């Protein structure tokens, strides 16, 4: 069956939903160079209690009766949020590098290279609401700055991310946002104090 052919959606708000809380553990190392550059790396873990879980299913007659809804809504997509039992965990690593290229010669003092990235490990129930977490991300680029002119080119990568369930296709079917790459180019020129011209392009 085509999940887009489901007749409609029913969202049930859980008035008993509790706030989730987390114990956070972070370890980071940072190094600042004489030229003002930054090199950092870190590990982290978040143990989350009462994390949110999402239930998405095709409504049955029993579901509608429990919610005091008209039986004609049978076959609609029913979704609600609840607090998971146990602990959900988000752990991972990250890095950040930013440094001037002046060590390569006089021309390099106008250039700054940068890169940063994060990799996550998501642990918990299959219904855990991890849809806002991106397991992998990476950014890298180069900035040129001289007097009133600033140019920046940046490359971006985002890994595959799991979104909502597709109950019409089975209990383990989910929608995914596929990984993607993009390139951004920005330019800024200061015409005078308090007035700048800004241009931006993205693929």
KARA-V74081 format. One line per field, one symbol per residue. psi: psi as a letter, one per 30 degrees, with the letter a starting at -180 (. if undefined). A space follows every 10 residues. Layout:
psi=???
//
This chain:
psi=kjffgkeakk kkkjfgklkl lkkkkkklkk kklfgglkkl klklkjjkkh lkkkkklkkl eeeeeeghlk ffgkflkkkl klkklakkkj lalllkkkkl gfffleffff kkklkllkkl kkkalfgkig fgkjekkkkl akkkkjcfkk kkkkkkkklk kkbllifffl fgklkkjlll klkkkkkkkj elkgklkkkk kk.
//
